[in-house]
Amino acid sequence: MSSAIPQHRPNRRPARLALGHLRRRRVVGASLALAAARSAAAQTPWPQRTVRLLVGLPPGGQADLLARGLAPHLATAFGQPFIVENRPGAGGTLAAAAVAQAHDLHALGFVLGGPTTTARALNPALSYDPARDFTPITLITRVPFVLTVHPALPARDWAGFVAYVKAHPGAVSYASIGPGTVTHLGMEELKARLGLDMPHVAYRGFPPATLDLVAGRVQAMFNVPSAALPQLQDGRLVAVVQTGEARLPTLPGVPTFAEAGLPDTAFFGWTGVVGPAGFPRAMAERVAAVIRAALESDPAARGGLDLAGSEILGTTPAAFAAHQAREAARWNAVVARLGLRVTD
């Protein structure tokens, strides 16, 4: 009677562990090298060369107009060129990643909420950490959204819109300016709250999303007044509700969510400026002060936002950091509650 001799199978786990350890060492090594480069850059006067103003949306949006309006003021104040570089896509995280990885501190980001608040919660594999890899500089502006719909929809108020969507599940698609932005998360929260079936279509900014909304390729979106006002005025779009705490002077006939029966639903879009981690605090204060002075003294620096329902701010770095913390707490809770995920 013979007995089978168990075959020897080599244990490959140590090799995998060694490879994983090597990868971690490489990541740590790269992080230490980046920190060392930033530390050296922070010891020299800033700026030493051209500063890139990175915008995560295409030309023509609020962040882009603000960056272009403020660039000449920054160049005059600091004696170096400030150039605007548009890097649209992935809800603004492509531009934010470029700021996070700027080893010489010569990049500033004109950012919306998602890239520096909720991006990591939506995508754990993101290449940067919103809570660690940026220096808040200033919150420039805050603006409510207007829910705009294609006029082919027989909805002229919020109640009518909800009733139509419920009667036609899956037939009404909505646009956003990217995953993780408030235009996405705000609608997803309302969908879950009210039991709405609305497919999501992400765009790279308000202008292309608005064009497709006017063309009827999507049926609804939370839009900024500056992008939607011309189409609302000539009837190519219809506004049913707005997300602020009070009615907009430019759209006095459009009620707030509170007036439409949904209290505690107000939310805003905003644009702020961040630097890379390690950006000197004194320099952040100075950049914020230059931007605030430009906003107060030169209408051209505001990118034409005064008539578009935007609240012009120009805060200190500390005030902007507090604002970002509040926004992150609110919208990261929504991401967790709804189980939302976005992958690269």
C-alpha positions in Angstrom: 0.0 0.0 0.0 1.5 3.3 -1.1 0.8 6.7 0.3 0.9 9.9 -1.6 3.7 12.2 -0.7 2.4 15.7 -0.4 4.0 18.0 -3.0 6.0 20.9 -1.7 4.5 24.2 -2.7 6.8 27.2 -2.1 5.2 29.9 0.0 5.3 33.0 -2.2 3.8 35.3 0.4 7.2 36.6 1.6 8.0 37.7 -2.0 4.6 39.6 -2.2 5.2 41.1 1.1 8.7 42.2 0.0 7.3 43.8 -3.1 4.6 45.6 -1.2 7.2 46.8 1.3 9.3 48.0 -1.6 6.4 49.9 -3.1 5.7 51.5 0.3 9.3 52.5 0.6 9.2 54.1 -2.9 6.1 56.1 -2.0 7.6 57.2 1.3 10.8 58.1 -0.4 9.0 60.1 -3.0 7.0 61.9 -0.3 10.2 62.7 1.6 11.9 64.0 -1.5 8.9 66.2 -2.3 8.9 67.5 1.3 12.6 68.3 1.1 12.2 70.1 -2.2 9.4 72.2 -0.8 11.3 73.0 2.4 14.2 74.2 0.3 11.8 76.3 -1.9 10.1 77.8 1.1 13.5 79.2 2.4 13.9 81.4 -0.7 11.9 84.5 -1.7 8.7 83.7 -3.7 8.2 83.8 -6.5 11.4 83.1 -8.4 9.9 82.5 -11.8 6.5 82.2 -13.6 3.6 81.1 -11.4 1.0 78.8 -12.9 -2.6 79.4 -12.0 -4.2 76.0 -12.6 -7.9 75.9 -13.3 -9.8 72.6 -13.4 -12.5 73.8 -15.8 -12.4 74.9 -19.5 -12.0 78.6 -20.4 -15.1 80.7 -19.8 -16.2 79.4 -16.4 -16.2 81.3 -13.1 -12.9 80.0 -11.9 -11.3 80.7 -15.3 -12.6 84.2 -15.4 -11.5 84.9 -11.9 -8.0 83.6 -12.6 -7.6 85.7 -15.7 -9.0 88.8 -14.0 -6.6 88.4 -11.0 -3.5 87.3 -12.9 -2.4 90.9 -13.8 -2.8 92.1 -10.2 -0.7 89.2 -8.9 2.0 89.8 -11.5 2.2 93.4 -10.6 2.3 92.7 -6.9 5.0 90.0 -7.1 7.0 91.0 -10.1 6.8 87.7 -11.9 4.4 86.4 -14.6 1.2 84.6 -13.5 -0.2 82.5 -16.3 -3.6 80.7 -16.4 -3.4 77.0 -17.3 -6.7 75.1 -17.9 -6.7 71.4 -17.0 -10.3 70.3 -17.2 -11.5 66.9 -16.4 -12.2 64.4 -13.5 -14.2 67.0 -11.6 -11.3 69.3 -11.3 -8.9 66.8 -9.7 -6.4 66.8 -12.6 -5.6 70.5 -12.0 -5.7 69.9 -8.2 -3.2 67.0 -8.5 -0.8 69.3 -10.5 -0.9 71.8 -7.6 -0.4 69.1 -5.0 2.6 67.8 -6.8 4.3 71.2 -7.4 7.6 70.7 -5.7 8.8 74.3 -6.2 5.6 76.0 -4.9 5.2 77.9 -8.2 1.6 76.7 -8.8 -1.6 77.9 -7.4 -5.0 76.3 -7.9 -8.3 78.1 -8.6 -10.4 75.3 -7.2 -14.1 74.3 -6.7 -15.2 72.4 -3.7 -14.8 68.7 -4.8 -11.1 68.5 -5.5 -10.0 69.8 -2.1 -12.9 68.4 0.0 -14.6 65.2 -1.2 -12.3 63.8 -3.9 -10.5 61.3 -1.7 -13.8 60.0 -0.2 -15.1 59.3 -3.7 -11.9 57.8 -4.9 -9.6 56.3 -2.3 -7.0 55.7 -5.0 -6.6 59.4 -5.7 -3.0 60.5 -6.1 -3.3 63.2 -3.4 -4.9 63.8 -0.1 -7.2 66.9 0.0 -6.7 67.3 3.8 -2.9 67.1 3.6 -1.6 68.3 0.3 -2.8 71.9 0.0 -2.4 75.2 1.7 -5.7 77.2 1.8 -5.1 80.8 0.7 -8.4 82.5 0.1 -12.1 81.9 -0.7 -12.9 84.2 -3.5 -16.6 83.8 -4.2 -19.7 81.9 -3.3 -22.7 81.4 -5.5 -26.0 79.6 -5.3 -27.1 77.3 -8.1 -30.3 77.5 -10.2 -31.9 74.2 -11.2 -32.4 74.7 -15.0 -34.4 72.4 -17.2 -35.1 72.1 -20.9 -38.3 73.8 -21.8 -39.7 70.6 -23.4 -40.2 69.3 -19.8 -43.7 70.3 -18.6 -42.2 71.5 -15.3 -42.2 75.1 -14.2 -41.6 74.7 -10.5 -39.9 72.2 -8.1 -43.1 70.3 -7.3 -43.9 69.9 -11.0 -40.3 68.8 -11.7 -40.4 66.1 -9.0 -43.8 64.9 -10.1 -42.6 64.6 -13.7 -39.4 62.7 -12.8 -41.3 60.3 -10.6 -43.8 59.6 -13.4 -40.9 59.0 -15.9 -38.2 57.1 -14.1 -34.9 57.1 -15.9 -36.1 59.4 -18.6 -34.8 62.6 -17.2 -31.0 62.8 -17.1 -29.1 65.5 -15.3 -25.7 67.1 -16.0 -23.0 68.0 -13.6 -19.6 69.6 -14.0 -17.9 66.5 -12.7 -18.0 63.7 -10.2 -17.7 65.0 -6.6 -18.6 68.6 -7.4 -21.6 70.0 -5.6 -23.6 70.0 -8.8 -23.2 66.2 -8.6 -23.5 65.5 -4.9 -26.4 68.0 -4.4 -28.5 66.2 -6.9 -27.5 62.8 -5.7 -28.6 63.7 -2.2 -32.0 65.0 -3.5 -32.4 61.8 -5.5 -31.9 59.6 -2.5 -34.1 61.8 -0.3 -37.0 61.9 -2.7 -36.7 58.6 -4.5 -35.9 60.0 -7.9 -34.4 57.9 -10.8 -32.3 60.3 -12.8 -29.2 59.2 -14.7 -26.1 61.4 -14.2 -24.0 62.8 -17.1 -20.7 64.4 -16.1 -19.2 67.3 -18.1 -15.9 69.3 -17.9 -17.5 72.6 -17.0 -20.7 74.7 -17.1 -20.4 75.9 -20.7 -20.4 72.4 -22.4 -23.0 71.1 -20.0 -25.2 74.2 -20.7 -24.9 73.7 -24.4 -26.1 70.1 -24.2 -28.9 71.1 -21.9 -30.1 73.7 -24.4 -29.8 71.1 -27.2 -31.9 68.6 -25.1 -29.2 66.0 -24.8 -29.7 66.2 -21.0 -32.8 67.6 -19.3 -31.7 69.3 -16.1 -28.7 70.6 -14.2 -27.7 72.8 -11.3 -26.2 75.8 -13.1 -24.6 79.0 -12.0 -26.5 82.1 -12.9 -23.7 83.5 -15.0 -23.8 80.4 -17.3 -27.6 80.1 -17.5 -28.9 83.7 -17.4 -28.8 84.4 -21.2 -30.7 81.2 -22.0 -33.2 81.8 -19.2 -33.9 85.3 -20.5 -34.6 84.1 -24.0 -36.6 81.0 -23.0 -34.2 78.4 -24.1 -34.0 77.2 -20.5 -36.4 77.3 -17.6 -35.5 77.9 -13.9 -37.6 76.0 -11.3 -35.7 76.5 -8.0 -32.5 77.9 -6.6 -30.3 76.6 -3.9 -29.5 79.8 -1.9 -30.9 81.2 1.3 -32.6 84.1 -0.4 -33.9 84.9 -3.9 -31.4 86.1 -6.4 -31.8 89.8 -7.6 -31.1 88.6 -11.1 -33.8 85.9 -10.9 -36.4 87.3 -8.4 -39.1 85.0 -9.7 -37.3 81.8 -8.8 -38.0 80.5 -5.3 -35.5 79.0 -2.9 -35.6 75.4 -1.8 -37.0 76.5 1.6 -39.8 78.3 -0.2 -40.5 75.2 -2.2 -40.9 73.1 0.9 -37.4 71.7 1.5 -35.8 73.6 4.4 -32.2 73.0 5.3 -31.3 72.2 1.7 -29.3 75.3 0.8 -26.0 74.7 -0.8 -23.5 76.8 -2.8 -20.7 76.6 -5.3 -17.5 78.4 -4.5 -14.1 79.2 -5.9 -11.0 79.4 -3.8 -7.3 79.5 -4.2 -4.9 76.9 -2.8 -1.2 76.4 -2.9 0.8 73.2 -2.4 1.5 71.8 1.1 4.4 73.7 2.6 3.5 77.0 1.0 4.7 79.6 3.5 2.0 81.0 5.7 3.3 84.6 5.4 3.2 84.3 1.6 -0.3 82.8 1.7 -1.5 85.8 3.7 0.1 88.2 1.2 -1.4 86.4 -1.8 -4.8 86.6 -0.1 -4.4 90.3 0.7 -3.5 91.1 -3.0 -6.5 89.2 -4.2 -8.8 90.9 -1.7 -7.5 94.3 -2.7 -8.0 93.6 -6.4 -11.5 92.3 -5.9 -12.4 95.5 -4.0 -10.8 98.0 -6.3 -11.1 96.6 -9.8 -14.4 95.3 -11.3 -12.4 93.6 -14.1 -10.7 91.4 -11.5 -14.1 89.9 -10.6 -14.6 88.4 -14.0 -18.0 90.0 -14.5 -19.5 88.1 -11.5 -21.2 91.0 -9.8 -24.3 90.7 -12.0 -24.4 86.9 -11.9 -25.5 86.3 -8.3 -22.0 85.7 -6.9 -21.0 86.8 -3.4 -17.5 88.3 -3.7 -15.5 87.4 -0.6 -11.7 87.4 -0.6 -11.2 85.8 2.8 -8.1 85.2 4.9 -6.4 81.8 4.7 -7.7 80.8 8.2 -11.3 81.6 7.2 -10.9 79.6 4.0 -9.5 76.6 5.9 -12.5 76.7 8.2 -14.9 76.9 5.3 -13.3 73.9 3.6 -13.5 71.9 6.8 -17.3 72.6 7.0 -17.8 71.7 3.3 -15.7 68.5 3.7 -17.7 67.4 6.7 -21.1 68.0 5.0 -20.4 66.4 1.6 -18.1 63.6 2.8 -21.1 62.5 5.0 -23.3 62.4 1.9 -20.7 60.4 0.0 -20.5 57.9 2.9 -24.3 57.7 3.4 -25.0 57.1 -0.3 -22.0 54.8 -0.9 -20.8 56.9 -3.9 -17.6 56.0 -5.6 -15.6 57.3 -8.6 -12.6 55.5 -10.0 -9.7 56.9 -12.1 
